[in-house]
């Protein structure tokens, strides 16, 4: 499977967004961002779990870049 097509779990996304000490983003923060439509695009599986395509995550993350940072 190509990297861009790989599906990430919520835990994998939270780990990817870890702080400088390696502490993963809290799942509650991820779900809060999702509720506010500020998180990456997700797909809900029939069992209720969420998956995030790697390409969608990268696109979302790249969109967070600040111009004058």
PDB file with one MODEL, atoms N, CA, C and O in Angstrom:
MODEL        1
ATOM      1  N   UNK A   1       0.852  -1.179   0.000  1.00  0.00           N
ATOM      2  CA  UNK A   1       0.000   0.000   0.000  1.00  0.00           C
ATOM      3  C   UNK A   1       0.894   1.238   0.000  1.00  0.00           C
ATOM      4  O   UNK A   1       1.835   1.328   0.789  1.00  0.00           O
ATOM      5  N   UNK A   2       0.606   2.175  -0.868  1.00  0.00           N
ATOM      6  CA  UNK A   2       1.382   3.408  -0.936  1.00  0.00           C
ATOM      7  C   UNK A   2       1.205   4.200   0.357  1.00  0.00           C
ATOM      8  O   UNK A   2       0.145   4.156   0.981  1.00  0.00           O
ATOM      9  N   UNK A   3       2.242   4.917   0.751  1.00  0.00           N
ATOM     10  CA  UNK A   3       2.206   5.678   1.996  1.00  0.00           C
ATOM     11  C   UNK A   3       1.028   6.641   2.046  1.00  0.00           C
ATOM     12  O   UNK A   3       0.371   6.753   3.081  1.00  0.00           O
ATOM     13  N   UNK A   4       0.749   7.337   0.952  1.00  0.00           N
ATOM     14  CA  UNK A   4      -0.349   8.311   0.929  1.00  0.00           C
ATOM     15  C   UNK A   4      -1.704   7.645   1.118  1.00  0.00           C
ATOM     16  O   UNK A   4      -2.645   8.282   1.591  1.00  0.00           O
ATOM     17  N   UNK A   5      -1.815   6.359   0.750  1.00  0.00           N
ATOM     18  CA  UNK A   5      -3.074   5.630   0.892  1.00  0.00           C
ATOM     19  C   UNK A   5      -3.214   4.957   2.250  1.00  0.00           C
ATOM     20  O   UNK A   5      -4.280   4.438   2.580  1.00  0.00           O
ATOM     21  N   UNK A   6      -2.149   4.962   3.032  1.00  0.00           N
ATOM     22  CA  UNK A   6      -2.186   4.304   4.333  1.00  0.00           C
ATOM     23  C   UNK A   6      -3.211   4.985   5.235  1.00  0.00           C
ATOM     24  O   UNK A   6      -3.329   6.210   5.248  1.00  0.00           O
ATOM     25  N   UNK A   7      -3.943   4.176   5.982  1.00  0.00           N
ATOM     26  CA  UNK A   7      -4.943   4.705   6.904  1.00  0.00           C
ATOM     27  C   UNK A   7      -4.347   4.737   8.306  1.00  0.00           C
ATOM     28  O   UNK A   7      -3.791   3.744   8.775  1.00  0.00           O
ATOM     29  N   UNK A   8      -4.465   5.877   8.967  1.00  0.00           N
ATOM     30  CA  UNK A   8      -3.950   6.056  10.316  1.00  0.00           C
ATOM     31  C   UNK A   8      -5.102   5.953  11.314  1.00  0.00           C
ATOM     32  O   UNK A   8      -6.228   6.353  11.020  1.00  0.00           O
ATOM     33  N   UNK A   9      -4.809   5.417  12.489  1.00  0.00           N
ATOM     34  CA  UNK A   9      -5.783   5.400  13.574  1.00  0.00           C
ATOM     35  C   UNK A   9      -5.713   6.736  14.310  1.00  0.00           C
ATOM     36  O   UNK A   9      -4.789   7.522  14.099  1.00  0.00           O
ATOM     37  N   UNK A  10      -6.685   6.983  15.164  1.00  0.00           N
ATOM     38  CA  UNK A  10      -6.666   8.194  15.984  1.00  0.00           C
ATOM     39  C   UNK A  10      -5.416   8.194  16.858  1.00  0.00           C
ATOM     40  O   UNK A  10      -4.778   9.234  17.019  1.00  0.00           O
ATOM     41  N   UNK A  11      -5.057   7.042  17.424  1.00  0.00           N
ATOM     42  CA  UNK A  11      -3.856   6.969  18.259  1.00  0.00           C
ATOM     43  C   UNK A  11      -2.601   7.316  17.467  1.00  0.00           C
ATOM     44  O   UNK A  11      -1.704   7.978  17.988  1.00  0.00           O
ATOM     45  N   UNK A  12      -2.530   6.877  16.221  1.00  0.00           N
ATOM     46  CA  UNK A  12      -1.365   7.190  15.385  1.00  0.00           C
ATOM     47  C   UNK A  12      -1.296   8.684  15.077  1.00  0.00           C
ATOM     48  O   UNK A  12      -0.214   9.272  15.075  1.00  0.00           O
ATOM     49  N   UNK A  13      -2.439   9.290  14.819  1.00  0.00           N
ATOM     50  CA  UNK A  13      -2.468  10.735  14.568  1.00  0.00           C
ATOM     51  C   UNK A  13      -2.025  11.477  15.824  1.00  0.00           C
ATOM     52  O   UNK A  13      -1.223  12.407  15.745  1.00  0.00           O
ATOM     53  N   UNK A  14      -2.539  11.075  16.973  1.00  0.00           N
ATOM     54  CA  UNK A  14      -2.159  11.728  18.229  1.00  0.00           C
ATOM     55  C   UNK A  14      -0.664  11.578  18.499  1.00  0.00           C
ATOM     56  O   UNK A  14      -0.024  12.515  18.977  1.00  0.00           O
ATOM     57  N   UNK A  15      -0.109  10.416  18.199  1.00  0.00           N
ATOM     58  CA  UNK A  15       1.333  10.201  18.371  1.00  0.00           C
ATOM     59  C   UNK A  15       2.125  11.087  17.417  1.00  0.00           C
ATOM     60  O   UNK A  15       3.169  11.626  17.785  1.00  0.00           O
ATOM     61  N   UNK A  16       1.638  11.234  16.215  1.00  0.00           N
ATOM     62  CA  UNK A  16       2.305  12.079  15.209  1.00  0.00           C
ATOM     63  C   UNK A  16       2.333  13.542  15.661  1.00  0.00           C
ATOM     64  O   UNK A  16       3.245  14.286  15.299  1.00  0.00           O
ATOM     65  N   UNK A  17       1.347  13.952  16.444  1.00  0.00           N
ATOM     66  CA  UNK A  17       1.237  15.330  16.913  1.00  0.00           C
ATOM     67  C   UNK A  17       1.781  15.502  18.330  1.00  0.00           C
ATOM     68  O   UNK A  17       1.396  16.433  19.037  1.00  0.00           O
ATOM     69  N   UNK A  18       2.669  14.609  18.739  1.00  0.00           N
ATOM     70  CA  UNK A  18       3.249  14.648  20.083  1.00  0.00           C
ATOM     71  C   UNK A  18       3.987  15.963  20.321  1.00  0.00           C
ATOM     72  O   UNK A  18       4.476  16.600  19.388  1.00  0.00           O
ATOM     73  N   UNK A  19       4.056  16.349  21.587  1.00  0.00           N
ATOM     74  CA  UNK A  19       4.787  17.572  21.923  1.00  0.00           C
ATOM     75  C   UNK A  19       6.291  17.304  21.918  1.00  0.00           C
ATOM     76  O   UNK A  19       6.731  16.196  21.608  1.00  0.00           O
ATOM     77  N   UNK A  20       7.074  18.324  22.262  1.00  0.00           N
ATOM     78  CA  UNK A  20       8.534  18.207  22.197  1.00  0.00           C
ATOM     79  C   UNK A  20       9.101  17.180  23.175  1.00  0.00           C
ATOM     80  O   UNK A  20      10.248  16.756  23.029  1.00  0.00           O
ATOM     81  N   UNK A  21       8.309  16.775  24.172  1.00  0.00           N
ATOM     82  CA  UNK A  21       8.740  15.750  25.124  1.00  0.00           C
ATOM     83  C   UNK A  21       8.277  14.354  24.728  1.00  0.00           C
ATOM     84  O   UNK A  21       8.538  13.384  25.439  1.00  0.00           O
ATOM     85  N   UNK A  22       7.595  14.254  23.604  1.00  0.00           N
ATOM     86  CA  UNK A  22       7.122  12.966  23.124  1.00  0.00           C
ATOM     87  C   UNK A  22       5.756  12.561  23.645  1.00  0.00           C
ATOM     88  O   UNK A  22       5.299  11.448  23.384  1.00  0.00           O
ATOM     89  N   UNK A  23       5.091  13.460  24.387  1.00  0.00           N
ATOM     90  CA  UNK A  23       3.754  13.149  24.906  1.00  0.00           C
ATOM     91  C   UNK A  23       2.739  13.324  23.782  1.00  0.00           C
ATOM     92  O   UNK A  23       2.635  14.409  23.210  1.00  0.00           O
ATOM     93  N   UNK A  24       1.987  12.267  23.457  1.00  0.00           N
ATOM     94  CA  UNK A  24       1.002  12.356  22.362  1.00  0.00           C
ATOM     95  C   UNK A  24      -0.086  13.384  22.658  1.00  0.00           C
ATOM     96  O   UNK A  24      -0.386  13.681  23.815  1.00  0.00           O
ATOM     97  N   UNK A  25      -0.661  13.913  21.602  1.00  0.00           N
ATOM     98  CA  UNK A  25      -1.823  14.778  21.725  1.00  0.00           C
ATOM     99  C   UNK A  25      -2.931  13.983  22.411  1.00  0.00           C
ATOM    100  O   UNK A  25      -3.124  12.805  22.107  1.00  0.00           O
ATOM    101  N   UNK A  26      -3.647  14.601  23.317  1.00  0.00           N
ATOM    102  CA  UNK A  26      -4.747  13.914  23.997  1.00  0.00           C
ATOM    103  C   UNK A  26      -5.850  13.573  22.991  1.00  0.00           C
ATOM    104  O   UNK A  26      -6.198  14.382  22.131  1.00  0.00           O
ATOM    105  N   UNK A  27      -6.390  12.357  23.118  1.00  0.00           N
ATOM    106  CA  UNK A  27      -7.487  11.952  22.233  1.00  0.00           C
ATOM    107  C   UNK A  27      -8.658  12.926  22.363  1.00  0.00           C
ATOM    108  O   UNK A  27      -9.337  13.220  21.379  1.00  0.00           O
ATOM    109  N   UNK A  28      -8.891  13.421  23.573  1.00  0.00           N
ATOM    110  CA  UNK A  28      -9.995  14.365  23.775  1.00  0.00           C
ATOM    111  C   UNK A  28      -9.776  15.643  22.965  1.00  0.00           C
ATOM    112  O   UNK A  28     -10.739  16.235  22.478  1.00  0.00           O
ATOM    113  N   UNK A  29      -8.533  16.071  22.818  1.00  0.00           N
ATOM    114  CA  UNK A  29      -8.227  17.246  22.001  1.00  0.00           C
ATOM    115  C   UNK A  29      -8.514  16.952  20.539  1.00  0.00           C
ATOM    116  O   UNK A  29      -9.095  17.779  19.837  1.00  0.00           O
ATOM    117  N   UNK A  30      -8.103  15.763  20.074  1.00  0.00           N
ATOM    118  CA  UNK A  30      -8.382  15.374  18.693  1.00  0.00           C
ATOM    119  C   UNK A  30      -9.886  15.410  18.430  1.00  0.00           C
ATOM    120  O   UNK A  30     -10.322  15.968  17.422  1.00  0.00           O
ATOM    121  N   UNK A  31     -10.685  14.822  19.325  1.00  0.00           N
ATOM    122  CA  UNK A  31     -12.137  14.781  19.127  1.00  0.00           C
ATOM    123  C   UNK A  31     -12.764  16.174  19.251  1.00  0.00           C
ATOM    124  O   UNK A  31     -13.761  16.468  18.592  1.00  0.00           O
ATOM    125  N   UNK A  32     -12.181  17.027  20.092  1.00  0.00           N
ATOM    126  CA  UNK A  32     -12.654  18.410  20.192  1.00  0.00           C
ATOM    127  C   UNK A  32     -12.403  19.142  18.876  1.00  0.00           C
ATOM    128  O   UNK A  32     -13.290  19.832  18.373  1.00  0.00           O
ATOM    129  N   UNK A  33     -11.204  18.999  18.315  1.00  0.00           N
ATOM    130  CA  UNK A  33     -10.900  19.612  17.020  1.00  0.00           C
ATOM    131  C   UNK A  33     -11.855  19.086  15.959  1.00  0.00           C
ATOM    132  O   UNK A  33     -12.342  19.846  15.121  1.00  0.00           O
ATOM    133  N   UNK A  34     -12.122  17.788  15.998  1.00  0.00           N
ATOM    134  CA  UNK A  34     -13.021  17.178  15.009  1.00  0.00           C
ATOM    135  C   UNK A  34     -14.428  17.775  15.124  1.00  0.00           C
ATOM    136  O   UNK A  34     -15.055  18.094  14.114  1.00  0.00           O
ATOM    137  N   UNK A  35     -14.912  17.922  16.346  1.00  0.00           N
ATOM    138  CA  UNK A  35     -16.247  18.489  16.567  1.00  0.00           C
ATOM    139  C   UNK A  35     -16.328  19.931  16.066  1.00  0.00           C
ATOM    140  O   UNK A  35     -17.378  20.383  15.611  1.00  0.00           O
ATOM    141  N   UNK A  36     -15.210  20.643  16.157  1.00  0.00           N
ATOM    142  CA  UNK A  36     -15.156  22.038  15.710  1.00  0.00           C
ATOM    143  C   UNK A  36     -14.750  22.159  14.244  1.00  0.00           C
ATOM    144  O   UNK A  36     -14.544  23.262  13.739  1.00  0.00           O
ATOM    145  N   UNK A  37     -14.636  21.011  13.564  1.00  0.00           N
ATOM    146  CA  UNK A  37     -14.242  20.972  12.143  1.00  0.00           C
ATOM    147  C   UNK A  37     -12.866  21.598  11.921  1.00  0.00           C
ATOM    148  O   UNK A  37     -12.630  22.256  10.908  1.00  0.00           O
ATOM    149  N   UNK A  38     -11.962  21.387  12.878  1.00  0.00           N
ATOM    150  CA  UNK A  38     -10.602  21.917  12.790  1.00  0.00           C
ATOM    151  C   UNK A  38      -9.564  20.815  12.632  1.00  0.00           C
ATOM    152  O   UNK A  38      -8.370  21.102  12.542  1.00  0.00           O
ATOM    153  N   UNK A  39      -9.994  19.571  12.597  1.00  0.00           N
ATOM    154  CA  UNK A  39      -9.070  18.451  12.480  1.00  0.00           C
ATOM    155  C   UNK A  39      -8.992  17.924  11.066  1.00  0.00           C
ATOM    156  O   UNK A  39      -9.652  18.438  10.163  1.00  0.00           O
ATOM    157  N   UNK A  40      -8.178  16.889  10.875  1.00  0.00           N
ATOM    158  CA  UNK A  40      -8.054  16.300   9.538  1.00  0.00           C
ATOM    159  C   UNK A  40      -9.324  15.549   9.138  1.00  0.00           C
ATOM    160  O   UNK A  40     -10.111  15.135   9.989  1.00  0.00           O
ATOM    161  N   UNK A  41      -9.505  15.385   7.841  1.00  0.00           N
ATOM    162  CA  UNK A  41     -10.647  14.643   7.294  1.00  0.00           C
ATOM    163  C   UNK A  41     -10.565  13.187   7.763  1.00  0.00           C
ATOM    164  O   UNK A  41      -9.506  12.563   7.697  1.00  0.00           O
ATOM    165  N   UNK A  42     -11.691  12.658   8.234  1.00  0.00           N
ATOM    166  CA  UNK A  42     -11.743  11.289   8.763  1.00  0.00           C
ATOM    167  C   UNK A  42     -12.784  10.460   8.016  1.00  0.00           C
ATOM    168  O   UNK A  42     -13.710  10.993   7.405  1.00  0.00           O
ATOM    169  N   UNK A  43     -12.607   9.150   8.082  1.00  0.00           N
ATOM    170  CA  UNK A  43     -13.582   8.196   7.565  1.00  0.00           C
ATOM    171  C   UNK A  43     -14.025   7.325   8.729  1.00  0.00           C
ATOM    172  O   UNK A  43     -13.190   6.773   9.447  1.00  0.00           O
ATOM    173  N   UNK A  44     -15.340   7.197   8.922  1.00  0.00           N
ATOM    174  CA  UNK A  44     -15.862   6.333   9.985  1.00  0.00           C
ATOM    175  C   UNK A  44     -16.127   4.950   9.408  1.00  0.00           C
ATOM    176  O   UNK A  44     -16.839   4.803   8.415  1.00  0.00           O
ATOM    177  N   UNK A  45     -15.547   3.945  10.041  1.00  0.00           N
ATOM    178  CA  UNK A  45     -15.742   2.561   9.628  1.00  0.00           C
ATOM    179  C   UNK A  45     -17.084   2.047  10.146  1.00  0.00           C
ATOM    180  O   UNK A  45     -17.664   2.654  11.046  1.00  0.00           O
ATOM    181  N   UNK A  46     -17.589   0.940   9.595  1.00  0.00           N
ATOM    182  CA  UNK A  46     -18.868   0.386  10.062  1.00  0.00           C
ATOM    183  C   UNK A  46     -18.891   0.074  11.561  1.00  0.00           C
ATOM    184  O   UNK A  46     -19.953   0.098  12.182  1.00  0.00           O
ATOM    185  N   UNK A  47     -17.717  -0.220  12.145  1.00  0.00           N
ATOM    186  CA  UNK A  47     -17.680  -0.517  13.583  1.00  0.00           C
ATOM    187  C   UNK A  47     -17.581   0.743  14.439  1.00  0.00           C
ATOM    188  O   UNK A  47     -17.517   0.653  15.665  1.00  0.00           O
ATOM    189  N   UNK A  48     -17.567   1.918  13.803  1.00  0.00           N
ATOM    190  CA  UNK A  48     -17.526   3.182  14.529  1.00  0.00           C
ATOM    191  C   UNK A  48     -16.143   3.789  14.671  1.00  0.00           C
ATOM    192  O   UNK A  48     -16.018   4.962  15.022  1.00  0.00           O
ATOM    193  N   UNK A  49     -15.103   3.012  14.404  1.00  0.00           N
ATOM    194  CA  UNK A  49     -13.739   3.535  14.489  1.00  0.00           C
ATOM    195  C   UNK A  49     -13.487   4.551  13.384  1.00  0.00           C
ATOM    196  O   UNK A  49     -14.115   4.512  12.326  1.00  0.00           O
ATOM    197  N   UNK A  50     -12.560   5.457  13.649  1.00  0.00           N
ATOM    198  CA  UNK A  50     -12.172   6.454  12.651  1.00  0.00           C
ATOM    199  C   UNK A  50     -10.838   6.077  12.025  1.00  0.00           C
ATOM    200  O   UNK A  50      -9.980   5.481  12.676  1.00  0.00           O
ATOM    201  N   UNK A  51     -10.675   6.426  10.762  1.00  0.00           N
ATOM    202  CA  UNK A  51      -9.398   6.283  10.069  1.00  0.00           C
ATOM    203  C   UNK A  51      -9.136   7.587   9.331  1.00  0.00           C
ATOM    204  O   UNK A  51     -10.054   8.244   8.841  1.00  0.00           O
ATOM    205  N   UNK A  52      -7.861   7.941   9.266  1.00  0.00           N
ATOM    206  CA  UNK A  52      -7.439   9.160   8.599  1.00  0.00           C
ATOM    207  C   UNK A  52      -6.421   8.757   7.541  1.00  0.00           C
ATOM    208  O   UNK A  52      -5.394   8.161   7.866  1.00  0.00           O
ATOM    209  N   UNK A  53      -6.695   9.076   6.283  1.00  0.00           N
ATOM    210  CA  UNK A  53      -5.725   8.778   5.223  1.00  0.00           C
ATOM    211  C   UNK A  53      -4.483   9.632   5.445  1.00  0.00           C
ATOM    212  O   UNK A  53      -4.576  10.812   5.782  1.00  0.00           O
ATOM    213  N   UNK A  54      -3.328   9.021   5.251  1.00  0.00           N
ATOM    214  CA  UNK A  54      -2.067   9.738   5.454  1.00  0.00           C
ATOM    215  C   UNK A  54      -2.022  11.013   4.605  1.00  0.00           C
ATOM    216  O   UNK A  54      -1.589  12.061   5.085  1.00  0.00           O
ATOM    217  N   UNK A  55      -2.460  10.929   3.370  1.00  0.00           N
ATOM    218  CA  UNK A  55      -2.443  12.099   2.481  1.00  0.00           C
ATOM    219  C   UNK A  55      -3.339  13.212   3.026  1.00  0.00           C
ATOM    220  O   UNK A  55      -2.980  14.386   2.942  1.00  0.00           O
ATOM    221  N   UNK A  56      -4.503  12.855   3.585  1.00  0.00           N
ATOM    222  CA  UNK A  56      -5.401  13.858   4.161  1.00  0.00           C
ATOM    223  C   UNK A  56      -4.776  14.496   5.396  1.00  0.00           C
ATOM    224  O   UNK A  56      -4.882  15.705   5.604  1.00  0.00           O
ATOM    225  N   UNK A  57      -4.121  13.665   6.217  1.00  0.00           N
ATOM    226  CA  UNK A  57      -3.439  14.193   7.400  1.00  0.00           C
ATOM    227  C   UNK A  57      -2.346  15.171   6.989  1.00  0.00           C
ATOM    228  O   UNK A  57      -2.268  16.274   7.531  1.00  0.00           O
ATOM    229  N   UNK A  58      -1.502  14.779   6.036  1.00  0.00           N
ATOM    230  CA  UNK A  58      -0.403  15.644   5.591  1.00  0.00           C
ATOM    231  C   UNK A  58      -0.926  16.950   5.004  1.00  0.00           C
ATOM    232  O   UNK A  58      -0.364  18.013   5.266  1.00  0.00           O
ATOM    233  N   UNK A  59      -1.989  16.884   4.218  1.00  0.00           N
ATOM    234  CA  UNK A  59      -2.594  18.081   3.620  1.00  0.00           C
ATOM    235  C   UNK A  59      -3.123  19.010   4.720  1.00  0.00           C
ATOM    236  O   UNK A  59      -2.900  20.220   4.683  1.00  0.00           O
ATOM    237  N   UNK A  60      -3.822  18.428   5.693  1.00  0.00           N
ATOM    238  CA  UNK A  60      -4.350  19.206   6.815  1.00  0.00           C
ATOM    239  C   UNK A  60      -3.206  19.858   7.593  1.00  0.00           C
ATOM    240  O   UNK A  60      -3.258  21.048   7.903  1.00  0.00           O
ATOM    241  N   UNK A  61      -2.179  19.075   7.904  1.00  0.00           N
ATOM    242  CA  UNK A  61      -1.058  19.588   8.689  1.00  0.00           C
ATOM    243  C   UNK A  61      -0.333  20.704   7.941  1.00  0.00           C
ATOM    244  O   UNK A  61       0.002  21.731   8.530  1.00  0.00           O
ATOM    245  N   UNK A  62      -0.092  20.506   6.656  1.00  0.00           N
ATOM    246  CA  UNK A  62       0.575  21.531   5.849  1.00  0.00           C
ATOM    247  C   UNK A  62      -0.241  22.818   5.810  1.00  0.00           C
ATOM    248  O   UNK A  62       0.319  23.911   5.722  1.00  0.00           O
ATOM    249  N   UNK A  63      -1.554  22.688   5.876  1.00  0.00           N
ATOM    250  CA  UNK A  63      -2.430  23.854   5.873  1.00  0.00           C
ATOM    251  C   UNK A  63      -2.375  24.666   7.159  1.00  0.00           C
ATOM    252  O   UNK A  63      -2.882  25.787   7.208  1.00  0.00           O
ATOM    253  N   UNK A  64      -1.766  24.111   8.197  1.00  0.00           N
ATOM    254  CA  UNK A  64      -1.647  24.818   9.473  1.00  0.00           C
ATOM    255  C   UNK A  64      -0.464  25.777   9.502  1.00  0.00           C
ATOM    256  O   UNK A  64      -0.358  26.602  10.409  1.00  0.00           O
ATOM    257  N   UNK A  65       0.424  25.677   8.518  1.00  0.00           N
ATOM    258  CA  UNK A  65       1.637  26.502   8.499  1.00  0.00           C
ATOM    259  C   UNK A  65       1.277  27.984   8.511  1.00  0.00           C
ATOM    260  O   UNK A  65       0.358  28.430   7.825  1.00  0.00           O
ATOM    261  N   UNK A  66       2.025  28.722   9.305  1.00  0.00           N
ATOM    262  CA  UNK A  66       1.835  30.169   9.382  1.00  0.00           C
ATOM    263  C   UNK A  66       2.798  30.845   8.417  1.00  0.00           C
ATOM    264  O   UNK A  66       3.965  30.463   8.324  1.00  0.00           O
ATOM    265  N   UNK A  67       2.317  31.831   7.713  1.00  0.00           N
ATOM    266  CA  UNK A  67       3.126  32.542   6.719  1.00  0.00           C
ATOM    267  C   UNK A  67       4.332  33.237   7.333  1.00  0.00           C
ATOM    268  O   UNK A  67       5.432  33.159   6.787  1.00  0.00           O
ATOM    269  N   UNK A  68       4.143  33.910   8.453  1.00  0.00           N
ATOM    270  CA  UNK A  68       5.207  34.734   9.034  1.00  0.00           C
ATOM    271  C   UNK A  68       5.820  34.126  10.285  1.00  0.00           C
ATOM    272  O   UNK A  68       6.354  34.843  11.130  1.00  0.00           O
ATOM    273  N   UNK A  69       5.745  32.823  10.404  1.00  0.00           N
ATOM    274  CA  UNK A  69       6.277  32.176  11.611  1.00  0.00           C
ATOM    275  C   UNK A  69       7.780  32.059  11.539  1.00  0.00           C
ATOM    276  O   UNK A  69       8.405  31.541  12.465  1.00  0.00           O
TER     277      UNK A  69
ENDMDL
END
